[in-house]
Amino acid sequence: MILRWCDHGVGVVFDGTWSPAQRIAAASTPQAASTLLSHTLAELALLDEASKTQAHVWLAFVSRAPAGERLPAVLRDTYGKLHDLIVWLIRYGQDTREIPAHLDAVQEAHTLLAVADGLTVHVLAGHHSPEVALAVLQRHVDHLLQ
């Protein structure tokens, strides 16, 4: 049952009607790499009230994935695709000169993805409010722009 539920939850988070790309497009007209990066990280972190159920499903999936037979591969693939997306956004920012070219896009993407993922847990646990978590994410994006 958890595999079926998690497969549905992952589909909703990444491929369904509530995908980050669709929510970003509906929220604003992406004009800059920094805007795309900020919005993408906020969506991946699942911080808003509308994403709370998806955040719970995602955490249930992540907590069960290492113990399953097929789930570890799904989790690795999902994180790999998310990492590739963040790398692409950083490199886009480097191409547009918003983000300094000397930064290692791969390493910065590791950091940003880990921060966004960790903030999901912090918000669900009540350690941070969604507003504080968004501010933390924005500080990390702003650091890339300096």
Buried (B, 14 or more C-beta within 10 A) or exposed (E): EBBEEBBEBBEBBBEEEBBBBEBBEEEEEBEEBBBBBBBBBBBBBBBBEEBBEBBBBBBBBBEBBEEBEEBEEBBEEBBEEBBEBBBBBBBBBBEEEBBEEEBEBEEBBBBBBEBBBBBBBBBBEEEBEBEBBBEBBBEBBEEBEE
